[in-house]
Amino acid sequence: MLLKEKDANLLKKAIAEWKQQHIISDEQASQMDKQIEVHKLDWKQVAVYAFIIAVSCAILSIIVLLADDLLREFIERYTQLTDIVFSIILSISTFFTFWYTKNRYKKYIHAPIGNTSFLLLGAFLSLACVSFWAKSFQVFQNEYYFIFLIAAILYIIVSVYFQSNTLWALSLLMFGLAYGSFTLSIETKEQFFLGMNIILRYIPFSILLFSALYFVKQNEKCLQFEKIHYICSLLVFFTAIWLLSIFGNFTKYENWQQVGQIHFVVWAIALFMIAAMGMYVGLKRNDFILGNISLIFFIVNLITRYFEYFWEPLHKSVFFMILAFIFWFIGSRAEKLWNLRFLDKD
């Protein structure tokens, strides 16, 4: 029972009086006391949001400064700061941020949120640093995938050094951007790459991520990242199939508009089957990551199909009533499965 501190104290006094008056036994009073929880402000959650906002604002400040041509022209004119000087400043800032973060990790062991925020700031500064050095030497101007690839490699090195799951996930994001940028640079005039649009291309990319999981398991320094790597791989895979069930293998909006949603039913059925298989395998192997992600995308796919096929023909009141029933049914089934799982353990 979650109560405010004032209400909790009042209830505890009442229980104490009932106990003195022998209305309830000592055992009952003890059980009732244990069920009372005081609602307190979650300072950890506040800290997370505060650090996220702080890092975001710092990054936005740097981006706005570097992106504003008039401001940069003013700075260059009156301070003689060229692109090379900007690159050096960013390099020094990146080095100092990582150095400070290293000291923070030693000094503030029990402040992981603050440490991670400085680590993220250093990561974004390093990306800006790589971009400016590329601009200064006029290399990779049209090959952005090289910049993302360098950033991904840098993030992997730093994540291993600091044992940071956040930076490991960020490195996978950079690899994804590098892969997407590379395929965009060599696609055909019809915007296809080996017959695949930008969404379909990420299915083979997810397979590459799953393959890389083998090497993560083999390396002792990377074992910590097995879980986050597995989660990211599954999310890329399922998200790609889900988007394909909506947009298909089309590259132009005009072509997509001319085709009915029935043409994407194959991808929708594929997502249902893969998600159902994922849930089954997850339950059999006690792989809760696979089971939960599969369940999420099974529900997302179900709701997406419902909106596609019944939004127009049904009255909106009936539409939302059926949607409420669907969620109730899913919730009740999930609750029964949850209870059965704990009964099996007992």
TITIKE-103069 format. One record per residue (C-alpha): residue number from 0; residue in one letter; x, z, y. Coordinates in Angstrom, 2 decimals. Layout:
REM TITIKE-103069
[NUM,A,[X,Z,Y]],
...
END
This chain:
REM TITIKE-103069
[0,M,[0.00,0.00,0.00]],
[1,L,[1.63,-1.22,3.23]],
[2,L,[0.72,0.92,6.25]],
[3,K,[1.92,1.62,9.77]],
[4,E,[4.08,4.73,10.12]],
[5,K,[1.31,6.68,11.89]],
[6,D,[-1.29,5.84,9.22]],
[7,A,[1.18,6.54,6.42]],
[8,N,[1.94,10.03,7.79]],
[9,L,[-1.78,10.77,8.13]],
[10,L,[-2.45,9.69,4.54]],
[11,K,[0.48,11.75,3.25]],
[12,K,[-0.91,14.85,5.00]],
[13,A,[-4.30,14.21,3.42]],
[14,I,[-2.72,13.89,-0.03]],
[15,A,[-0.82,17.15,0.54]],
[16,E,[-4.09,18.93,1.48]],
[17,W,[-5.91,17.52,-1.57]],
[18,K,[-3.04,18.75,-3.69]],
[19,Q,[-3.23,22.28,-2.18]],
[20,Q,[-7.00,22.38,-2.68]],
[21,H,[-6.49,21.28,-6.34]],
[22,I,[-8.65,18.19,-5.78]],
[23,I,[-5.88,16.09,-7.32]],
[24,S,[-3.08,17.07,-9.67]],
[25,D,[0.63,17.13,-8.82]],
[26,E,[1.18,14.01,-10.90]],
[27,Q,[-1.62,12.13,-9.12]],
[28,A,[-0.28,13.20,-5.72]],
[29,S,[3.19,11.99,-6.67]],
[30,Q,[1.83,8.61,-7.82]],
[31,M,[-0.18,8.20,-4.61]],
[32,D,[2.87,9.03,-2.48]],
[33,K,[4.91,6.40,-4.30]],
[34,Q,[2.30,3.73,-3.53]],
[35,I,[2.55,4.30,0.23]],
[36,E,[4.94,1.94,1.99]],
[37,V,[5.73,2.13,5.70]],
[38,H,[5.65,-1.18,7.52]],
[39,K,[8.89,-1.49,9.46]],
[40,L,[10.33,-4.22,11.61]],
[41,D,[12.45,-6.53,9.49]],
[42,W,[15.66,-6.46,11.53]],
[43,K,[17.37,-8.76,9.03]],
[44,Q,[14.77,-11.45,9.69]],
[45,V,[15.11,-10.93,13.45]],
[46,A,[18.88,-11.30,13.11]],
[47,V,[18.49,-14.54,11.14]],
[48,Y,[16.22,-16.10,13.79]],
[49,A,[18.40,-14.85,16.65]],
[50,F,[21.58,-16.33,15.15]],
[51,I,[19.85,-19.63,14.31]],
[52,I,[18.61,-19.94,17.91]],
[53,A,[22.03,-18.98,19.28]],
[54,V,[23.88,-21.58,17.17]],
[55,S,[21.24,-24.24,17.89]],
[56,C,[21.46,-23.64,21.64]],
[57,A,[25.27,-23.78,21.56]],
[58,I,[25.19,-27.05,19.59]],
[59,L,[22.54,-28.53,21.92]],
[60,S,[24.64,-27.53,24.92]],
[61,I,[27.65,-29.44,23.52]],
[62,I,[25.54,-32.47,22.54]],
[63,V,[23.88,-32.66,25.98]],
[64,L,[27.27,-32.37,27.66]],
[65,L,[28.83,-35.13,25.57]],
[66,A,[25.76,-37.39,25.61]],
[67,D,[25.10,-37.28,29.35]],
[68,D,[27.00,-40.27,30.74]],
[69,L,[26.58,-39.22,34.39]],
[70,L,[27.81,-35.71,33.71]],
[71,R,[30.74,-36.97,31.63]],
[72,E,[31.64,-39.51,34.33]],
[73,F,[31.58,-36.71,36.90]],
[74,I,[33.81,-34.51,34.71]],
[75,E,[36.24,-37.36,34.00]],
[76,R,[36.45,-38.31,37.69]],
[77,Y,[37.07,-34.83,39.07]],
[78,T,[38.89,-33.18,36.17]],
[79,Q,[40.69,-36.18,34.62]],
[80,L,[39.29,-35.26,31.21]],
[81,T,[39.48,-38.40,29.08]],
[82,D,[38.16,-38.85,25.53]],
[83,I,[41.54,-37.79,24.14]],
[84,V,[41.47,-34.60,26.21]],
[85,F,[37.92,-33.93,25.01]],
[86,S,[39.12,-34.45,21.43]],
[87,I,[41.98,-31.98,21.91]],
[88,I,[39.63,-29.40,23.47]],
[89,L,[37.19,-29.80,20.59]],
[90,S,[40.05,-29.50,18.07]],
[91,I,[41.27,-26.27,19.66]],
[92,S,[37.69,-24.94,19.83]],
[93,T,[37.13,-25.79,16.17]],
[94,F,[40.38,-24.15,15.08]],
[95,F,[39.66,-21.03,17.16]],
[96,T,[36.10,-20.77,15.79]],
[97,F,[37.28,-20.97,12.17]],
[98,W,[40.11,-18.52,12.89]],
[99,Y,[37.69,-16.08,14.50]],
[100,T,[35.26,-16.51,11.60]],
[101,K,[38.04,-15.73,9.11]],
[102,N,[38.74,-12.45,10.93]],
[103,R,[35.03,-11.67,11.09]],
[104,Y,[34.74,-12.12,7.31]],
[105,K,[37.44,-9.44,6.88]],
[106,K,[36.19,-7.07,9.56]],
[107,Y,[32.42,-7.44,9.26]],
[108,I,[31.93,-7.69,5.50]],
[109,H,[28.33,-6.49,5.72]],
[110,A,[27.29,-8.98,8.40]],
[111,P,[26.84,-12.21,6.40]],
[112,I,[24.27,-13.70,8.79]],
[113,G,[26.53,-13.40,11.83]],
[114,N,[29.51,-14.71,9.87]],
[115,T,[27.53,-17.71,8.64]],
[116,S,[26.35,-18.50,12.18]],
[117,F,[29.96,-18.71,13.44]],
[118,L,[30.86,-20.77,10.37]],
[119,L,[28.05,-23.22,11.17]],
[120,L,[29.18,-23.42,14.79]],
[121,G,[32.68,-24.29,13.59]],
[122,A,[31.25,-26.90,11.22]],
[123,F,[29.30,-28.69,13.96]],
[124,L,[32.25,-28.48,16.32]],
[125,S,[34.42,-30.10,13.64]],
[126,L,[31.90,-32.96,13.29]],
[127,A,[32.01,-33.51,17.07]],
[128,C,[35.80,-33.31,16.89]],
[129,V,[36.03,-36.00,14.19]],
[130,S,[33.60,-38.22,16.13]],
[131,F,[35.60,-37.94,19.37]],
[132,W,[38.94,-38.60,17.69]],
[133,A,[37.40,-41.72,16.14]],
[134,K,[36.19,-42.76,19.58]],
[135,S,[39.56,-41.98,21.19]],
[136,F,[41.45,-44.20,18.72]],
[137,Q,[38.56,-46.70,18.60]],
[138,V,[38.24,-46.55,14.82]],
[139,F,[35.07,-46.31,12.70]],
[140,Q,[33.02,-47.27,15.76]],
[141,N,[30.51,-49.18,13.65]],
[142,E,[31.28,-47.49,10.33]],
[143,Y,[29.61,-44.13,10.82]],
[144,Y,[29.74,-43.47,7.09]],
[145,F,[33.49,-42.82,7.38]],
[146,I,[32.86,-40.08,9.95]],
[147,F,[30.18,-38.50,7.73]],
[148,L,[32.48,-38.81,4.70]],
[149,I,[35.39,-37.10,6.50]],
[150,A,[33.01,-34.35,7.65]],
[151,A,[31.69,-33.91,4.08]],
[152,I,[35.21,-33.54,2.67]],
[153,L,[36.12,-31.11,5.45]],
[154,Y,[32.99,-29.05,4.79]],
[155,I,[33.77,-28.86,1.07]],
[156,I,[37.27,-27.54,1.80]],
[157,V,[35.97,-24.98,4.28]],
[158,S,[33.04,-23.94,2.02]],
[159,V,[35.44,-23.31,-0.88]],
[160,Y,[37.78,-21.34,1.40]],
[161,F,[34.97,-19.16,2.80]],
[162,Q,[32.83,-19.33,-0.37]],
[163,S,[29.88,-20.40,1.76]],
[164,N,[26.77,-21.82,0.07]],
[165,T,[25.44,-22.91,3.47]],
[166,L,[28.45,-25.12,4.16]],
[167,W,[28.32,-26.52,0.63]],
[168,A,[24.72,-27.60,1.23]],
[169,L,[25.81,-29.05,4.58]],
[170,S,[28.57,-31.03,2.83]],
[171,L,[25.96,-32.54,0.47]],
[172,L,[23.89,-33.48,3.52]],
[173,M,[26.94,-35.24,5.02]],
[174,F,[27.52,-37.08,1.72]],
[175,G,[23.87,-38.15,1.83]],
[176,L,[24.25,-39.44,5.39]],
[177,A,[27.48,-41.23,4.45]],
[178,Y,[25.78,-42.85,1.46]],
[179,G,[22.77,-43.92,3.53]],
[180,S,[24.93,-45.27,6.38]],
[181,F,[27.14,-47.20,3.93]],
[182,T,[24.19,-48.85,2.16]],
[183,L,[22.64,-49.71,5.54]],
[184,S,[25.86,-51.42,6.62]],
[185,I,[25.88,-53.82,3.64]],
[186,E,[22.16,-54.36,3.08]],
[187,T,[20.60,-57.82,3.14]],
[188,K,[18.58,-59.35,5.98]],
[189,E,[15.44,-58.15,4.23]],
[190,Q,[16.86,-54.60,4.50]],
[191,F,[17.39,-54.24,0.75]],
[192,F,[20.44,-52.86,-1.04]],
[193,L,[20.59,-54.03,-4.67]],
[194,G,[16.84,-54.58,-4.46]],
[195,M,[16.19,-51.04,-3.15]],
[196,N,[14.86,-49.84,0.19]],
[197,I,[16.33,-46.78,1.91]],
[198,I,[14.06,-44.37,-0.02]],
[199,L,[14.66,-45.80,-3.49]],
[200,R,[18.43,-45.71,-2.92]],
[201,Y,[18.39,-41.92,-2.97]],
[202,I,[17.30,-41.78,-6.61]],
[203,P,[20.70,-43.08,-7.81]],
[204,F,[22.28,-40.81,-5.18]],
[205,S,[20.50,-37.80,-6.73]],
[206,I,[21.82,-38.89,-10.13]],
[207,L,[25.33,-38.90,-8.63]],
[208,L,[24.71,-35.36,-7.39]],
[209,F,[23.55,-34.28,-10.87]],
[210,S,[26.70,-35.85,-12.34]],
[211,A,[28.89,-33.99,-9.85]],
[212,L,[27.34,-30.75,-11.12]],
[213,Y,[29.53,-31.08,-14.24]],
[214,F,[32.71,-30.92,-12.13]],
[215,V,[31.30,-28.00,-10.12]],
[216,K,[30.85,-26.04,-13.36]],
[217,Q,[34.37,-26.88,-14.53]],
[218,N,[36.07,-25.61,-11.38]],
[219,E,[36.26,-21.81,-11.05]],
[220,K,[36.43,-21.96,-7.24]],
[221,C,[33.21,-23.99,-7.15]],
[222,L,[31.18,-22.02,-9.72]],
[223,Q,[29.43,-20.11,-6.94]],
[224,F,[27.94,-23.37,-5.64]],
[225,E,[26.32,-24.38,-8.95]],
[226,K,[22.89,-23.02,-7.99]],
[227,I,[22.73,-24.48,-4.46]],
[228,H,[24.09,-27.82,-5.75]],
[229,Y,[21.42,-27.89,-8.47]],
[230,I,[18.64,-27.09,-5.98]],
[231,C,[19.79,-29.79,-3.53]],
[232,S,[20.02,-32.38,-6.32]],
[233,L,[16.48,-31.62,-7.50]],
[234,L,[15.10,-31.70,-3.94]],
[235,V,[16.68,-35.10,-3.23]],
[236,F,[15.38,-36.50,-6.53]],
[237,F,[11.80,-35.25,-6.21]],
[238,T,[11.54,-36.00,-2.48]],
[239,A,[12.65,-39.60,-3.06]],
[240,I,[10.01,-40.15,-5.78]],
[241,W,[7.31,-38.49,-3.66]],
[242,L,[8.10,-40.73,-0.66]],
[243,L,[8.11,-43.76,-2.95]],
[244,S,[4.59,-42.82,-4.09]],
[245,I,[3.53,-43.15,-0.43]],
[246,F,[5.65,-46.02,0.94]],
[247,G,[6.81,-47.83,-2.20]],
[248,N,[9.80,-50.14,-2.21]],
[249,F,[8.95,-51.73,1.15]],
[250,T,[11.23,-52.13,4.13]],
[251,K,[8.82,-53.28,6.83]],
[252,Y,[5.81,-51.44,8.18]],
[253,E,[3.77,-54.65,8.43]],
[254,N,[4.24,-55.41,4.73]],
[255,W,[3.40,-51.83,3.77]],
[256,Q,[0.16,-51.95,5.80]],
[257,Q,[-1.06,-55.05,3.99]],
[258,V,[-0.84,-53.39,0.56]],
[259,G,[-3.37,-50.87,-0.75]],
[260,Q,[-2.32,-47.47,-2.04]],
[261,I,[-3.29,-48.53,-5.56]],
[262,H,[-0.01,-50.51,-5.67]],
[263,F,[1.92,-47.22,-5.48]],
[264,V,[0.00,-45.57,-8.32]],
[265,V,[2.93,-46.17,-10.72]],
[266,W,[5.18,-43.96,-8.61]],
[267,A,[2.43,-41.34,-8.31]],
[268,I,[1.96,-41.25,-12.11]],
[269,A,[5.74,-41.14,-12.58]],
[270,L,[5.96,-38.12,-10.24]],
[271,F,[3.14,-36.35,-12.13]],
[272,M,[4.84,-36.96,-15.48]],
[273,I,[8.33,-35.97,-14.30]],
[274,A,[6.99,-32.83,-12.56]],
[275,A,[4.98,-31.85,-15.66]],
[276,M,[8.03,-32.40,-17.84]],
[277,G,[10.14,-30.37,-15.40]],
[278,M,[7.68,-27.47,-15.58]],
[279,Y,[7.63,-27.59,-19.38]],
[280,V,[11.43,-27.70,-19.70]],
[281,G,[11.75,-25.01,-17.03]],
[282,L,[9.45,-22.65,-18.96]],
[283,K,[11.12,-23.37,-22.30]],
[284,R,[14.65,-22.83,-21.00]],
[285,N,[13.79,-20.08,-18.48]],
[286,D,[15.04,-22.44,-15.77]],
[287,F,[12.93,-21.08,-12.91]],
[288,I,[14.59,-23.37,-10.34]],
[289,L,[13.53,-26.50,-12.21]],
[290,G,[10.12,-25.04,-13.06]],
[291,N,[9.30,-23.91,-9.52]],
[292,I,[10.49,-27.10,-7.78]],
[293,S,[8.61,-29.21,-10.34]],
[294,L,[5.45,-27.15,-9.74]],
[295,I,[5.78,-27.52,-5.96]],
[296,F,[6.05,-31.31,-6.16]],
[297,F,[3.26,-31.50,-8.74]],
[298,I,[0.98,-29.74,-6.23]],
[299,V,[2.32,-31.82,-3.29]],
[300,N,[1.69,-35.01,-5.27]],
[301,L,[-1.83,-33.86,-6.18]],
[302,I,[-2.71,-33.07,-2.56]],
[303,T,[-1.14,-36.34,-1.32]],
[304,R,[-3.23,-38.39,-3.77]],
[305,Y,[-6.34,-36.43,-2.79]],
[306,F,[-5.81,-37.24,0.90]],
[307,E,[-5.09,-40.90,0.13]],
[308,Y,[-8.12,-41.58,-2.04]],
[309,F,[-10.83,-39.20,-0.73]],
[310,W,[-10.18,-38.67,3.01]],
[311,E,[-12.33,-41.63,4.10]],
[312,P,[-15.14,-41.73,1.50]],
[313,L,[-15.94,-37.99,1.50]],
[314,H,[-17.62,-35.98,4.25]],
[315,K,[-15.00,-33.72,5.83]],
[316,S,[-16.90,-30.55,4.94]],
[317,V,[-17.05,-31.58,1.28]],
[318,F,[-13.42,-32.74,1.44]],
[319,F,[-12.11,-29.35,2.55]],
[320,M,[-14.45,-27.46,0.20]],
[321,I,[-13.01,-29.36,-2.77]],
[322,L,[-9.50,-28.83,-1.41]],
[323,A,[-10.19,-25.08,-1.22]],
[324,F,[-11.38,-25.14,-4.85]],
[325,I,[-8.22,-27.02,-5.91]],
[326,F,[-5.99,-24.41,-4.29]],
[327,W,[-8.05,-21.57,-5.78]],
[328,F,[-7.78,-23.14,-9.23]],
[329,I,[-4.00,-23.63,-8.86]],
[330,G,[-3.60,-20.04,-7.65]],
[331,S,[-5.66,-18.55,-10.49]],
[332,R,[-3.82,-20.62,-13.14]],
[333,A,[-0.44,-19.68,-11.64]],
[334,E,[-1.44,-15.99,-11.63]],
[335,K,[-2.41,-16.13,-15.31]],
[336,L,[0.83,-17.86,-16.25]],
[337,W,[2.77,-15.26,-14.25]],
[338,N,[1.00,-12.40,-16.04]],
[339,L,[1.48,-14.02,-19.44]],
[340,R,[5.19,-14.37,-18.77]],
[341,F,[5.52,-10.64,-18.10]],
[342,L,[3.33,-9.77,-21.12]],
[343,D,[5.66,-11.86,-23.31]],
[344,K,[8.63,-9.89,-21.98]],
[345,D,[6.92,-6.58,-22.85]],
END
